[in-house]
Structure formats: C-alpha cells, structure tokens
C-alpha cells in the first residue's frame, strides 16, 4: 500500500491516531475541507478491528460479518446514504450485496428476518401471538426515541423493553443479535444503543461487499489520499506529551515527534489516556471493557448452500436463558453466531465456501495462557465450539480444508485494546471530549459501533470539534 513520505516538522491541523474506519472517515472529511491531516497507524495494514490478512494463500477478513444499516442504492434517507454524502462517495464504491435471510434460534423456537422489517413483525405475530400488539407499541417507542442526542443519559434497555413485552423468551431473542453486534456491557444495554442497533439490524439489515472489507478500506484510502491526506504506517504512538491543558507533541515508537493543533484518537478511551505523559486519570466511569470473543474461520471445499445451509447469519442460544457476559469458561458454548459470507445476494458465487463461528470468551484465560498451552487450547476450544454450533448448521467438518482462529489475545496484539475488548469501554464518551482541550476520541469509545457506525463516529467528531459543524448535521444512527 502506498503511504505518505516523511512526517512534516510543521504542525498539522489534525493528527489522527489509528487507520481504522473511524480514523479514515475523519481524515476524508477533514481533508475535503483542506485541513492538513496525518493518520498514524502502528501496524503495516489498515482497518483496525475491521481489517484483512492473508494466510496460507487465502484472504481473510477480520471483524466483518456484515455491514449493517443497509439501504438499496439511490435511497435518500438513512445512515448509509447520509454517510456516502458526507464522504462524497457513490453507492458503487462499497458494492454492497444484501443478505438472503438470517435467524435467531433459541432451541426449537426460531425467528427469521431479512432486510424487510415487516417479515420480522409477521414472524413475531406467528410465534408469539400474544406479544404482537405489545411489539408494535415497542416499535413505536423505538421510532420516537431520539437516539441522536449526544446528551442522552443511560437508561436500561431491558427495563424499557420490559414495559412493553412480557415474554422473557422473546425479549432474549431480540436482545441476542443486538448484544452480539454492539453491546459493550454485560446482560443489558443502554436504551439509546439498543435503539441504534435495533434499527441497524432489524429495520435496515445486513449486506456485504462481494470481496469483503478490502473494497471499503481501499475506497477510503484512495479518497483520503486524493484529497491530500497523509497515511503513515509503522508509525505507532508511544507518548502523548501535554502541559496539563493541551497536548503539545505526539512521540512515536521510533522517537520522532509530531505536532498538531488537534488530535483525534481511535485507540480507545483508556488506551489513549494511558499514552498521556504526564499520566491522566480516566474520568469517572471510564474503565476497560470485558466483552470479548473467539472466532473460528473455516474454509470449505464446497459452498454452505450445497450442504443445505442457506442463511446469512444465525444467532443461537441453547441455554434456558440467554446470558451475555464474560464467561467463567474460556469460551461460552451456550450461545454464538454462525456467519456464512457466501450467503449474500451476489451476482456470482464466491470461489470458496466459508463459515465463521463466534462466541463469547474469557479475556483473562486467553491473555495469560503460556504459548504452548495457548496453541493447545485454541485447538481444543475450536473443536468444542464446532460441536456446539452443529445444532444450528449442517455438519461441515469433513469439508474443511483450512481453519484459523482468533482470540482476545489476537485482538489485543493487533489493536492494543485492553482485555481484547471488541466494543470498547462500557461507558461511552459521546461528545469525544477528554481532559485535554485539543485531544478527542472517535471510534468505539465514542459510542458508534460496526462498519457504518465507526465511519459516522469519525465524521461526527471531525465535524463537531474541528470543522465546527453541529452534530445534528451528521446522521447518528450507526451500527
């Protein structure tokens, strides 16, 4: 990948820490308005939590199961169309293909859904007839809620949903996909985040580029560089030097120093404050997250559809109640996600079959295991995870030609996130402010999650704290 040359000794208007989706989107937005911008990325690849790699001759995505907030090309409203306008991109730049159908499976009770919300509504009326009217009233509450406000305070989503729905099974089945795809907190969600995810997953739905995350990242980098933005790989930040009020210098791992009038960090709240020198105390309530996952990626010698598996994503739970929390075991085998990148509405089939199985994991176990034991436990829990998932997918084990697995240890290694947490700190800093007046957060710990959410987060913070535009000019309904 082409990157910029040497860093300038003259102060930049903005330096962005991290070349993930939020950092790249912020960079594009700022460069469009002719700001001098440099993005600093510690690693040799871009994307952060949503990246790609090559292993044993195969390309793999990291993080991407599906892009949420899908809208058909030409749609005038919604987060995706507004995002494209903010970044001056076209619908073809992302090349999104909608899902076929997905499901939530709790034992023998199954709800299927696609990108037409009415299907889920009809499913609930069929499977939970006594909850149908209650669900409609909940949906009205969701549509009326202003999840856009950066001043929203925490409200328990389970408490509010419980005011409308009375069947614990239906409540758990609705929470399951939303938690797996966007909750940094155990067992419950902030209601505004619940609304964001509900709209993203159920009202708008899933899509995927035919070639995975690469086209999105390449489009963003190409746009950013065309506007004059600088991208520096292997440029990890070692220290953020400040005078107590303002950040005065950014010191890199190799000792070089960079100056900027403003800095946007996508490294995470706790992680960013730990870089500050002298040390800064995190604001009350800001603490590392503990929700992390393992994921196994299986390459097959056939398509999943040839085995009878046609669903895009399956969210499953086989316990009496759905539990979303750090498990006591290394991997929670009671629930998980089965995703087939093949099962989207592509113009032509993908060349190889893939299945990805994801489950909650205990970060401490995976982060502290000695290396030989770590490798052995990966193999052991990979096999156990497959056995648990076979209740919801045809037995594909004889068709596996390659497998890879990542754990909280992998996430920490490549993102620096404490505890390998995927969705960041439980308490978000919606306005992105830190104790330093020219240092701001974007990305996961600002509060917007997922592919579209990450990009909207970068745009929001760039607009709010650099360009001086009201956050109301930016769509804040991401996931």
Secondary structure by P-SEA (a helix, b strand, c coil): cccccccccccccbbbccccaaaaaaaaaaaaaccbbbbbbccccccccccccccccbbbbcccccccccccccccccaaaaaaaaacccccccbbbbbcbbbbbcccbbbbbcccaaaaaaaaaaacccaaaaaaaaaaaaaaccccccccccccaaaaaaaccccaaaaaaaaaaaaaccccccccccaaaaaaaaaacccbbbbbccccaaaaaaaaaaaaaaabbbbbccccccccccccccccbbbccccbbbbccbbbbcccaaaaaaacccccccccccccccccbbbbbbbbccccccccccccbbbbbcccccccccccccccccbbbbbbcccccccccccbbbbbbbbbbbaaaaacccaaaaaaaaaaaaaaaaaaaccccccccccccccccccaaaaaacccccccccccccccccccccccccbbbcccccccccaaaaaaaaaaaaacccccccccccccccc
